[in-house]
């Protein structure tokens, strides 16, 4: 089974609830998960899978509890070839910078050589009352790939 780092950027708690729900589902499938609420670059091991869940604040900004992690990626620019990840971006489409934080993080990871296992999931708060339900359905579609992802270490 896979080892998974779950990094969450939450403001009002919805992204944290999504991360906890996904973690419970993944652990129920036998995967080993580590949840990081105040992640730093040192918390991420490229031999593990990265699942990132991020809300968006202000003008498409990264939530405060994820700002240090994003700054590490930008300023230290680590080479992340071999890191497989999936990303959930949460936002409100009535704002100009819808899902801006998730989009920034996705771009940063790809620029650093990380491999997105699938396109990011964007969840719109104006359309979805229970984002964790949408996230679980998304996870069910691809979680079998965790054990066979390129670069997976056993």
Secondary structure as GFF3:
##gff-version 3
##sequence-region A 1 154
A	DSSP	beta_strand	3	9	.	.	.	ID=ss1
A	DSSP	alpha_helix	14	28	.	.	.	ID=ss2
A	DSSP	beta_strand	32	36	.	.	.	ID=ss3
A	DSSP	three_ten_helix	41	43	.	.	.	ID=ss4
A	DSSP	beta_strand	49	54	.	.	.	ID=ss5
A	DSSP	beta_strand	56	57	.	.	.	ID=ss6
A	DSSP	beta_strand	61	62	.	.	.	ID=ss7
A	DSSP	alpha_helix	64	76	.	.	.	ID=ss8
A	DSSP	beta_strand	84	91	.	.	.	ID=ss9
A	DSSP	alpha_helix	100	111	.	.	.	ID=ss10
A	DSSP	beta_strand	115	116	.	.	.	ID=ss11
A	DSSP	beta_strand	121	124	.	.	.	ID=ss12
A	DSSP	alpha_helix	131	142	.	.	.	ID=ss13
A	DSSP	three_ten_helix	143	148	.	.	.	ID=ss14
###
